[in-house]
Amino acid sequence: MWRWMVVGAWLLLAGCASTHDTMVQQGYPPAFADGFQDGCGSGRQAAGSITGQFTKNVPRYLKDKQYSTGWDDGFRQCQASVQNHNNDDWATQHGDDRERAWQQQKTQGEGRAYHP
């Protein structure tokens, strides 16, 4: 359930304004929002998403505390979001395999019980 809320929030952010613009409107410093946007794309890319691109303004990261904090936050949050999505997909796929194996085992057991 919470996953759909996160996806909905991202769609709202992406639908009307960029993440950067939305964060600035919510009162975040522009440097933090710049870093968050760069870090988020980098985190998605690091987690294996095709929608992310690694972006890091290294000189700014080293000199601007707000940019570096935003970059770190964006990286961690977006990387975790993609990894959670990937883990859910894996669990669904392998859960289905286990369900099929259990159903097959149950059917075979019934067959042996009815036809000794």
C-alpha positions in Angstrom: 0.0 0.0 0.0 2.7 2.5 1.0 4.5 1.7 -2.3 1.5 3.1 -4.3 1.5 6.2 -2.1 5.2 6.7 -3.0 4.5 6.1 -6.7 1.6 8.5 -6.5 3.7 11.2 -4.9 6.4 10.8 -7.6 3.8 11.0 -10.3 2.4 14.1 -8.8 5.8 15.6 -8.6 6.6 14.6 -12.2 3.2 15.6 -13.6 3.1 19.3 -12.8 6.6 20.4 -12.0 10.1 19.1 -11.7 11.2 17.6 -8.4 13.5 20.6 -8.1 10.7 23.2 -8.5 8.4 21.4 -6.1 11.1 21.2 -3.4 11.9 24.9 -3.8 8.2 25.7 -3.5 8.0 23.6 -0.3 10.8 25.8 1.2 13.9 23.7 0.5 17.0 25.8 -0.4 17.7 25.7 -4.2 21.2 24.2 -3.6 19.6 21.3 -1.6 17.1 20.8 -4.4 19.8 20.8 -7.0 21.7 18.2 -5.1 18.7 16.1 -4.4 17.8 16.0 -8.1 21.3 15.0 -9.1 21.6 12.5 -6.3 18.2 10.9 -7.1 19.1 10.2 -10.7 22.5 8.8 -9.6 20.8 6.6 -7.0 18.3 5.2 -9.6 21.2 4.5 -11.9 23.2 2.8 -9.1 20.3 0.6 -8.3 20.1 -0.6 -11.9 17.2 1.5 -13.2 17.3 2.6 -16.9 15.8 6.0 -16.0 18.6 7.2 -13.9 21.8 8.9 -14.9 24.8 9.5 -12.7 25.2 13.3 -12.1 27.4 14.8 -9.5 28.9 18.3 -9.5 32.0 17.3 -7.6 33.5 20.8 -7.0 30.1 22.0 -5.8 29.6 18.8 -3.7 32.9 19.5 -1.9 32.3 23.2 -1.3 28.5 23.5 -0.8 27.1 21.7 2.2 23.5 22.1 1.1 24.2 20.6 -2.3 26.1 17.7 -0.8 23.4 17.0 1.8 20.7 17.1 -0.9 22.8 14.9 -3.2 23.3 12.3 -0.4 19.6 12.3 0.6 18.4 12.0 -3.1 20.9 9.2 -3.8 19.8 7.2 -0.7 16.1 7.7 -1.2 15.9 7.0 -4.9 18.3 4.1 -4.7 16.2 2.5 -1.9 13.0 3.1 -3.8 14.3 1.3 -6.9 15.8 -1.5 -4.8 12.5 -2.0 -3.0 10.6 -2.2 -6.3 13.1 -4.7 -7.6 12.8 -6.8 -4.4 9.0 -6.8 -4.7 9.2 -8.0 -8.3 11.6 -10.8 -7.3 9.4 -11.9 -4.4 6.3 -11.9 -6.6 8.0 -14.0 -9.3 9.5 -16.5 -6.9 6.5 -16.6 -4.7 4.5 -17.8 -7.8 7.1 -20.5 -8.4 6.7 -21.7 -4.9 2.9 -21.7 -5.2 3.1 -23.8 -8.4 5.4 -26.3 -6.8 3.2 -26.6 -3.8 0.1 -27.1 -5.9 1.9 -29.7 -8.0 3.1 -31.5 -4.8 -0.4 -31.4 -3.4 -2.0 -32.8 -6.6 0.6 -35.6 -6.7 -0.1 -36.5 -3.1 -3.8 -36.6 -3.8 -3.2 -38.8 -6.8 -1.2 -41.3 -4.7 -3.8 -41.3 -2.0 -6.7 -42.0 -4.5 -4.8 -44.5 -6.6 -2.5 -46.6 -4.4 
